[in-house]
Amino acid sequence: MDTDNRDGAPAAPAKSPSRARKANRKPSVFEVAGKQFGRAADALGLDEHLRTILSQPKNELIVNFPVRMDDGTFQLFKGYRIQHSNIMGPYKGGMRYHPEVHLDEVKALAAWMTWKSALLEIPFGGAKGGIKFDPTRHSRGELERITRRFTHALGSNIGPEHDIPAPDMGTNSQTMVWMMDTFMNSGSRERKNAQRGVVTGKSVTSGGSRGRSKATGQGLVYMVQEWSEENAFNLDGARVSVQGFGKVGAAAAQILNRLGCILVAVQDHTGAIINPEGIHPKRLKEYIGRTGGVAGYPAGDAVDKETFFGAEVDIFIPAALEMQITAETAPLLKCRLVAEGANGPTDLEGERILAEKGIHVLPDILANAGGVTVSYFEWLQNRRAEQWTLEDVDTRLHRQMVRAYRTMRRLSNEHRISNRTAAYLHGLMRIQEVYRERGIFP
């Protein structure tokens, strides 16, 4: 038998390729979400049976449905709707159209919606859904047929008192209007108009809420303002970088610009640009609307990924896909604050590195909760047949998010835990209380 040369002990067996791959494998996004949940559950001393219940979604729906293309051929699409929890109210969460949509991702996103709604004290649970395809490769007619067929396939699994979808990456108000119309015309005529609330994020003319399109970015800015006041930091002249310049990133950049912040770096799926003198967010948004991405924008220098992440800024806003701040990118960051506009942009190792560097984090379940909060307002307006003013929506949003921020900071200080764990903690405290009151049927 082979031995080492020090003490005659047997040499350790060589790792098999499969074991080596497992050791080097990065955790999936659902595993990251589970670890984050586990930290808060430990801090709270969550009832063990609730830890078991909340570790997995209640329902996982996968549908495969055919759609006729413009050329007369048919394609089969795979759609998901994951319903994590409804103990606090109807399931609630976005619909994502993206080629990388997969089961683990949607499960994580649904769980984050549960904690987000509970943190903001909104009477909703958590859900998420989507279709695995690239919407940019399809015509408007094909997108309408894909959306309507998906809605029909979901059937009674969604509804204004059961599960309420909303826009997410790759979808918009038009997508939601198609979903609403399909649902309204597929069921009973009784109380037909009350079914407008089956989705939120609709256009204002079709029953949506004023302020919904900018709500996630607006809410994020409210949280940045709270952080700046707490830390005596002047936003006027603050330098900002944004990853992802869609609905969230663009809205946040424009609102921060009006507060005096300077956008100096932007990255999206087409590339990255930097301009130390400042990038005009509205002009960049218009350029992206014409070209599809930041690549080639004349008022900025093209840079690589490492240079973008290493830009010296005060505030970094990840507003793209999950798992972007990692062991590779976190060491590059030179900022005071990370305000998570995206869901799950920071993995476990990235979070550890940010803490070591002393970078503050506004966690996703708080920072990007403006969208679900105004979705709740839209749902209320539909139920009451009302239309609120933009000023009323913004005032209510500000009040709700500031309350959540201050609760998070209080728990963080009391328990000496991170902002993320404190945000989870408040949500879990409320969920545990409801379970203790209601019990588990039967």
Backbone torsions as a table, in degrees:
resi	resn	phi	psi	omega
1	MET	NA	136.7	176.9
2	ASP	-68.5	139.2	175.7
3	THR	-131.8	161.2	173.1
4	ASP	-78.3	173.0	-172.0
5	ASN	-93.1	5.0	-175.6
6	ARG	-96.5	-48.0	-172.1
7	ASP	-137.8	9.6	177.9
8	GLY	77.6	5.1	178.7
9	ALA	-70.4	148.7	178.5
10	PRO	-59.1	140.5	177.0
11	ALA	-68.5	144.9	178.0
12	ALA	-65.3	137.2	179.3
13	PRO	-64.8	146.1	177.9
14	ALA	-65.3	142.3	178.3
15	LYS	-69.3	136.7	173.7
16	SER	-69.9	156.3	178.2
17	PRO	-55.0	-38.4	-178.5
18	SER	-67.9	-39.1	178.4
19	ARG	-68.4	-37.0	178.9
20	ALA	-65.7	-41.6	178.2
21	ARG	-62.8	-39.8	-179.7
22	LYS	-65.0	-39.4	-179.8
23	ALA	-65.9	-34.4	-177.1
24	ASN	-91.2	-5.2	-175.6
25	ARG	-69.2	134.7	176.0
26	LYS	-78.7	144.9	179.2
27	PRO	-64.0	146.0	177.4
28	SER	-71.4	166.8	-179.5
29	VAL	-62.7	-33.2	177.9
30	PHE	-71.2	-34.5	175.8
31	GLU	-66.4	-38.8	176.6
32	VAL	-62.5	-46.1	178.2
33	ALA	-59.3	-38.0	178.6
34	GLY	-66.1	-39.9	177.7
35	LYS	-64.4	-42.1	178.3
36	GLN	-62.1	-43.7	176.5
37	PHE	-61.2	-41.8	-178.0
38	GLY	-63.4	-37.3	178.8
39	ARG	-62.8	-44.7	179.6
40	ALA	-68.5	-38.4	178.1
41	ALA	-62.1	-39.3	176.9
42	ASP	-65.0	-43.9	-178.6
43	ALA	-63.5	-35.2	-178.9
44	LEU	-83.5	-26.1	-168.4
45	GLY	71.3	44.7	-176.8
46	LEU	-56.5	138.1	177.3
47	ASP	-51.6	134.4	-172.5
48	GLU	-60.5	-37.8	-179.6
49	HIS	-68.6	-29.8	177.0
50	LEU	-73.4	-33.9	174.3
51	ARG	-59.8	-41.2	178.4
52	THR	-66.3	-47.3	-177.7
53	ILE	-61.6	-45.4	-173.1
54	LEU	-81.9	-6.1	-178.8
55	SER	-75.1	-15.6	179.5
56	GLN	-135.8	152.7	177.0
57	PRO	-69.3	156.6	177.5
58	LYS	-68.1	-44.0	-175.6
59	ASN	-135.2	140.1	175.1
60	GLU	-126.6	108.5	-177.7
61	LEU	-108.6	126.3	175.4
62	ILE	-123.8	126.9	179.9
63	VAL	-124.8	140.5	173.3
64	ASN	-115.5	124.1	-173.0
65	PHE	-139.5	142.0	-179.7
66	PRO	-86.5	147.1	177.3
67	VAL	-138.0	135.1	176.8
68	ARG	-78.7	129.1	177.7
69	MET	-85.6	170.1	-178.6
70	ASP	-60.0	-30.1	-178.3
71	ASP	-86.0	5.4	177.7
72	GLY	93.8	-11.5	177.6
73	THR	-79.8	168.1	179.0
74	PHE	-118.1	142.3	173.7
75	GLN	-122.4	148.2	177.7
76	LEU	-100.6	128.8	-178.5
77	PHE	-114.3	147.6	177.6
78	LYS	-108.7	123.0	179.5
79	GLY	-119.4	153.7	-178.1
80	TYR	-127.6	146.4	163.6
81	ARG	-143.2	112.6	-178.8
82	ILE	-107.1	124.3	-179.6
83	GLN	-110.3	104.8	-172.6
84	HIS	-79.9	-53.3	-177.0
85	SER	-153.5	142.5	174.2
86	ASN	-129.7	23.4	-178.8
87	ILE	-67.3	-27.7	-178.7
88	MET	-95.9	-9.1	-177.8
89	GLY	154.4	-171.9	-178.7
90	PRO	-56.6	148.6	173.1
91	TYR	-57.6	144.2	-178.3
92	LYS	-147.1	132.7	177.0
93	GLY	171.2	163.3	-172.2
94	GLY	-77.1	170.6	173.0
95	MET	-117.6	122.6	-175.2
96	ARG	-109.4	130.2	172.6
97	TYR	-110.0	110.4	-176.5
98	HIS	-162.8	144.9	-178.6
99	PRO	-66.5	-16.6	-178.6
100	GLU	-98.8	7.4	177.7
101	VAL	-60.1	129.3	177.6
102	HIS	-149.2	168.6	-169.9
103	LEU	-59.7	-48.8	-178.0
104	ASP	-59.8	-40.9	179.9
105	GLU	-62.3	-48.0	-175.7
106	VAL	-67.8	-34.6	175.7
107	LYS	-62.0	-43.2	178.8
108	ALA	-64.6	-45.0	-179.3
109	LEU	-62.3	-37.9	178.3
110	ALA	-65.5	-41.8	178.3
111	ALA	-63.3	-43.5	178.8
112	TRP	-60.6	-33.9	177.3
113	MET	-64.9	-36.7	177.0
114	THR	-59.8	-49.4	-178.5
115	TRP	-66.8	-37.4	-178.6
116	LYS	-62.9	-48.9	-179.7
117	SER	-63.1	-41.1	180.0
118	ALA	-66.3	-40.8	178.5
119	LEU	-60.9	-43.8	-178.2
120	LEU	-81.3	-0.7	179.5
121	GLU	58.3	43.4	175.9
122	ILE	-99.0	136.6	-176.8
123	PRO	-78.2	56.6	176.8
124	PHE	-129.3	159.6	169.1
125	GLY	-99.3	-152.4	-176.8
126	GLY	-129.6	136.8	175.8
127	ALA	-152.7	169.3	174.2
128	LYS	-162.0	155.9	179.0
129	GLY	-156.5	-179.5	178.8
130	GLY	167.7	175.4	177.8
131	ILE	-126.4	137.2	-178.6
132	LYS	-84.8	90.4	175.9
133	PHE	-168.8	167.7	-179.6
134	ASP	-99.9	106.4	-175.9
135	PRO	-67.3	-20.7	-178.8
136	THR	-71.3	-12.5	-178.9
137	ARG	-96.7	10.6	-176.8
138	HIS	-127.3	149.2	178.1
139	SER	-73.2	167.9	177.0
140	ARG	-60.1	-40.5	179.0
141	GLY	-63.0	-42.2	178.2
142	GLU	-65.5	-40.6	179.1
143	LEU	-62.3	-39.3	177.9
144	GLU	-64.1	-45.0	-178.6
145	ARG	-67.8	-37.5	177.1
146	ILE	-61.8	-46.0	-178.0
147	THR	-64.7	-45.1	-178.0
148	ARG	-67.6	-39.0	178.1
149	ARG	-66.3	-39.5	178.3
150	PHE	-63.3	-45.9	179.4
151	THR	-60.4	-43.1	178.8
152	HIS	-63.5	-39.5	179.6
153	ALA	-65.6	-34.3	178.5
154	LEU	-70.3	-33.6	175.0
155	GLY	55.7	-130.7	-176.3
156	SER	-78.3	4.2	175.4
157	ASN	-72.4	-11.7	171.2
158	ILE	-121.0	162.6	-179.8
159	GLY	168.4	154.9	-174.1
160	PRO	-64.1	-16.7	175.9
161	GLU	-113.5	5.3	-173.9
162	HIS	-124.1	-58.9	-178.0
163	ASP	-150.4	124.0	-168.9
164	ILE	-121.1	99.6	178.1
165	PRO	-69.1	167.5	178.9
166	ALA	-152.6	171.1	178.5
167	PRO	-70.3	154.1	174.1
168	ASP	-148.5	-161.1	-179.4
169	MET	-57.3	128.4	177.5
170	GLY	84.4	-1.6	177.5
171	THR	-126.1	166.5	-177.0
172	ASN	-154.0	-167.8	-177.4
173	SER	-62.8	-34.9	178.5
174	GLN	-64.3	-40.7	176.4
175	THR	-57.2	-44.5	-178.6
176	MET	-66.8	-37.1	177.9
177	VAL	-64.1	-41.2	176.6
178	TRP	-61.8	-42.5	178.5
179	MET	-62.5	-46.2	-179.6
180	MET	-59.7	-47.7	-176.9
181	ASP	-63.6	-41.3	178.3
182	THR	-62.3	-45.5	-179.6
183	PHE	-63.9	-44.1	-178.3
184	MET	-63.1	-33.6	-177.0
185	ASN	-93.3	2.5	-179.6
186	SER	-103.4	-8.0	-175.9
187	GLY	-120.1	-158.6	-178.0
188	SER	-68.8	149.5	176.1
189	ARG	-75.6	-15.9	-179.5
190	GLU	-64.8	128.8	180.0
191	ARG	53.8	40.5	-174.7
192	LYS	-59.6	-44.4	-177.9
193	ASN	-68.3	-23.3	176.7
194	ALA	-67.0	-15.8	-179.0
195	GLN	-81.5	-0.7	175.3
196	ARG	-55.6	-31.4	-177.6
197	GLY	-75.1	8.6	177.6
198	VAL	-64.1	-27.5	175.7
199	VAL	-134.7	159.9	170.1
200	THR	-122.7	171.7	-175.5
201	GLY	83.9	18.2	178.3
202	LYS	-74.8	168.0	171.6
203	SER	-67.0	153.7	-178.8
204	VAL	-60.5	-39.3	-178.3
205	THR	-66.2	-25.1	-179.9
206	SER	-102.6	19.5	174.3
207	GLY	106.8	8.2	178.6
208	GLY	-79.5	177.0	-178.8
209	SER	-103.2	141.0	169.2
210	ARG	-60.3	141.0	178.3
211	GLY	86.2	-5.8	-176.8
212	ARG	-68.5	-37.6	-175.1
213	SER	-64.2	-30.4	-179.6
214	LYS	-103.3	3.6	-168.0
215	ALA	-59.7	-42.9	-177.9
216	THR	-66.8	-45.0	176.9
217	GLY	-65.6	-39.4	178.9
218	GLN	-63.7	-45.1	178.4
219	GLY	-61.6	-39.8	177.9
220	LEU	-61.2	-42.1	179.4
221	VAL	-65.1	-39.6	175.6
222	TYR	-56.3	-40.4	-179.6
223	MET	-70.5	-38.3	175.3
224	VAL	-62.2	-39.8	178.1
225	GLN	-63.8	-42.4	177.2
226	GLU	-61.7	-43.8	178.7
227	TRP	-61.6	-42.8	-177.7
228	SER	-64.8	-38.4	177.8
229	GLU	-66.8	-42.9	-179.4
230	GLU	-64.0	-33.3	-175.8
231	ASN	-104.7	13.7	178.2
232	ALA	51.0	45.9	-178.7
233	PHE	-109.3	129.4	-178.4
234	ASN	-87.6	117.4	-179.6
235	LEU	-73.0	-22.1	179.9
236	ASP	-66.1	114.0	-177.3
237	GLY	93.0	-3.0	179.5
238	ALA	-65.4	142.6	-177.5
239	ARG	-99.1	135.6	-171.0
240	VAL	-129.1	141.4	168.4
241	SER	-123.1	146.2	-175.2
242	VAL	-131.8	129.1	172.8
243	GLN	-103.4	117.4	-175.0
244	GLY	91.9	118.9	-176.3
245	PHE	-122.0	48.2	175.8
246	GLY	-93.3	-144.0	-175.4
247	LYS	-58.5	-41.9	-175.3
248	VAL	-80.2	-53.9	-175.9
249	GLY	-61.9	-43.1	-178.3
250	ALA	-67.8	-43.2	179.9
251	ALA	-63.4	-45.1	179.4
252	ALA	-62.0	-42.7	-179.3
253	ALA	-62.5	-41.6	-179.1
254	GLN	-68.2	-40.6	179.8
255	ILE	-68.9	-41.8	177.9
256	LEU	-64.2	-35.8	177.9
257	ASN	-60.3	-38.5	178.2
258	ARG	-68.8	-19.4	176.3
259	LEU	-89.7	0.5	178.1
260	GLY	102.6	-0.9	178.7
261	CYS	-72.6	154.5	-177.8
262	ILE	-115.9	118.6	176.1
263	LEU	-80.5	118.4	-175.2
264	VAL	-116.1	-16.7	-177.8
265	ALA	-149.9	139.6	179.6
266	VAL	-141.5	139.3	174.7
267	GLN	-131.3	140.6	169.1
268	ASP	-142.0	-165.5	-174.2
269	HIS	-68.2	-12.9	-178.9
270	THR	-97.5	-13.7	-178.7
271	GLY	151.5	-164.8	-178.2
272	ALA	-140.4	147.6	178.8
273	ILE	-134.2	152.2	176.2
274	ILE	-136.7	140.1	171.1
275	ASN	-144.5	104.5	-177.8
276	PRO	-59.9	-23.4	-179.8
277	GLU	-81.2	-12.8	177.9
278	GLY	115.8	141.9	177.5
279	ILE	-111.0	128.6	179.9
280	HIS	-76.2	112.4	-172.3
281	PRO	-63.9	-36.3	-179.2
282	LYS	-68.0	-42.3	179.1
283	ARG	-65.6	-38.6	177.9
284	LEU	-64.7	-41.2	178.6
285	LYS	-61.3	-41.9	178.3
286	GLU	-64.4	-39.0	178.3
287	TYR	-63.9	-45.0	179.8
288	ILE	-63.7	-35.5	177.2
289	GLY	-61.3	-31.6	179.6
290	ARG	-85.6	-34.6	-169.8
291	THR	-109.2	-20.9	-179.9
292	GLY	94.9	-2.8	179.7
293	GLY	-177.3	173.9	-176.1
294	VAL	-77.8	-18.2	-176.9
295	ALA	-55.3	131.0	177.6
296	GLY	86.4	1.4	-179.8
297	TYR	-61.3	123.8	-170.5
298	PRO	-70.3	-22.2	-176.6
299	ALA	-96.7	32.9	177.4
300	GLY	-160.4	150.9	179.1
301	ASP	-90.3	131.8	176.8
302	ALA	-67.7	133.9	179.7
303	VAL	-136.1	164.8	178.0
304	ASP	-85.3	175.5	-176.0
305	LYS	-60.0	-43.0	-177.7
306	GLU	-64.3	-40.5	179.3
307	THR	-66.4	-39.4	178.0
308	PHE	-60.7	-51.5	-178.8
309	PHE	-65.0	-27.2	-178.7
310	GLY	-88.1	3.6	-179.9
311	ALA	-61.3	136.7	179.5
312	GLU	-81.0	107.2	-178.1
313	VAL	-136.4	172.7	174.8
314	ASP	-93.6	-38.1	-174.4
315	ILE	-130.5	128.3	175.2
316	PHE	-113.1	127.9	-179.3
317	ILE	-116.6	99.6	171.6
318	PRO	-77.6	118.0	-176.8
319	ALA	-134.5	38.9	-178.7
320	ALA	-121.0	-126.4	-177.6
321	LEU	-88.5	177.0	178.9
322	GLU	-73.1	163.0	169.9
323	MET	55.7	51.4	179.1
324	GLN	-99.3	-29.4	177.5
325	ILE	-97.7	104.7	-169.6
326	THR	-129.9	-173.4	176.4
327	ALA	-61.0	-25.2	-179.9
328	GLU	-84.1	-37.1	-173.6
329	THR	-98.9	-31.2	-177.5
330	ALA	-57.7	-41.1	179.6
331	PRO	-62.9	-19.9	-177.4
332	LEU	-80.1	-23.2	-171.5
333	LEU	-66.3	135.5	177.3
334	LYS	-129.2	79.3	-177.2
335	CYS	-147.6	169.8	176.8
336	ARG	-97.0	-27.6	-174.1
337	LEU	-140.9	136.4	167.3
338	VAL	-109.6	117.2	178.6
339	ALA	-108.9	107.9	-168.5
340	GLU	-79.8	95.6	175.5
341	GLY	-76.5	-27.9	177.3
342	ALA	-87.5	165.1	171.8
343	ASN	-87.1	126.4	175.9
344	GLY	61.5	42.0	-177.8
345	PRO	-77.0	-12.5	-174.2
346	THR	-117.4	124.7	176.7
347	ASP	-86.4	179.2	-172.3
348	LEU	-64.3	-42.0	179.7
349	GLU	-69.9	-40.0	177.1
350	GLY	-60.5	-39.9	179.5
351	GLU	-64.7	-40.1	178.5
352	ARG	-62.6	-42.0	-178.8
353	ILE	-67.1	-40.3	177.5
354	LEU	-59.7	-42.2	179.3
355	ALA	-63.3	-42.8	179.1
356	GLU	-62.9	-33.8	-179.7
357	LYS	-82.0	-5.5	179.6
358	GLY	75.0	21.8	178.4
359	ILE	-84.9	125.7	178.6
360	HIS	-73.4	149.9	-179.5
361	VAL	-129.7	128.1	165.8
362	LEU	-96.5	107.2	-170.4
363	PRO	-69.1	154.1	-174.6
364	ASP	-55.3	-42.0	-173.7
365	ILE	-67.9	-12.8	170.3
366	LEU	-104.2	-51.5	-170.2
367	ALA	-61.4	-36.4	-177.8
368	ASN	-105.5	20.4	-176.6
369	ALA	-80.2	-1.1	178.1
370	GLY	-61.5	-33.5	-178.9
371	GLY	-64.1	-50.0	-178.1
372	VAL	-70.5	-29.4	179.3
373	THR	-66.0	-46.7	178.8
374	VAL	-73.4	-26.3	171.2
375	SER	-60.9	-40.7	175.7
376	TYR	-61.4	-42.0	177.5
377	PHE	-62.1	-40.1	178.2
378	GLU	-63.0	-43.1	178.9
379	TRP	-60.2	-42.9	177.6
380	LEU	-63.2	-43.3	179.7
381	GLN	-62.0	-39.9	177.7
382	ASN	-63.7	-42.9	-178.8
383	ARG	-65.1	-33.6	-175.9
384	ARG	-97.6	-2.0	-175.2
385	ALA	55.5	49.3	-179.0
386	GLU	-120.4	165.4	172.6
387	GLN	-138.5	109.8	-177.5
388	TRP	-82.8	156.2	175.6
389	THR	-76.6	159.8	177.3
390	LEU	-61.1	-39.7	179.3
391	GLU	-61.2	-40.7	179.5
392	ASP	-65.6	-43.7	179.6
393	VAL	-61.8	-48.5	-178.0
394	ASP	-63.9	-38.7	179.5
395	THR	-64.1	-45.0	179.5
396	ARG	-65.8	-40.5	179.0
397	LEU	-62.2	-46.2	-179.7
398	HIS	-59.1	-46.6	-178.4
399	ARG	-61.0	-44.7	-176.7
400	GLN	-67.8	-41.2	-176.6
401	MET	-75.2	-37.0	177.8
402	VAL	-63.6	-40.6	177.4
403	ARG	-59.9	-42.9	179.4
404	ALA	-66.5	-40.8	179.1
405	TYR	-59.6	-47.5	-176.4
406	ARG	-68.5	-33.5	174.4
407	THR	-64.6	-44.7	178.4
408	MET	-59.0	-46.5	-177.1
409	ARG	-67.1	-37.5	178.1
410	ARG	-63.0	-46.3	-180.0
411	LEU	-66.8	-35.9	178.2
412	SER	-61.1	-44.0	-179.4
413	ASN	-72.1	-40.6	-178.2
414	GLU	-65.4	-41.4	-174.0
415	HIS	-100.5	-2.2	-178.7
416	ARG	54.7	51.8	179.6
417	ILE	-126.1	166.5	-178.6
418	SER	-68.0	162.3	175.5
419	ASN	-56.8	-41.2	-178.1
420	ARG	-62.3	-48.8	-179.1
421	THR	-65.1	-36.2	178.3
422	ALA	-66.0	-39.5	177.9
423	ALA	-63.5	-45.3	175.8
424	TYR	-59.8	-42.1	-174.4
425	LEU	-58.5	-44.6	-179.3
426	HIS	-63.8	-43.9	178.2
427	GLY	-60.6	-44.4	-179.0
428	LEU	-67.7	-34.8	177.1
429	MET	-59.7	-42.9	-179.0
430	ARG	-69.4	-40.9	179.3
431	ILE	-65.8	-42.9	179.4
432	GLN	-61.7	-40.8	179.9
433	GLU	-62.1	-41.8	179.9
434	VAL	-65.9	-42.9	178.7
435	TYR	-62.2	-39.6	-180.0
436	ARG	-66.0	-35.0	179.0
437	GLU	-74.2	-42.6	-173.4
438	ARG	-88.6	-28.2	-174.5
439	GLY	74.1	-170.1	-179.5
440	ILE	-122.0	120.4	-177.3
441	PHE	-79.6	139.3	4.2
442	PRO	-91.6	NA	NA
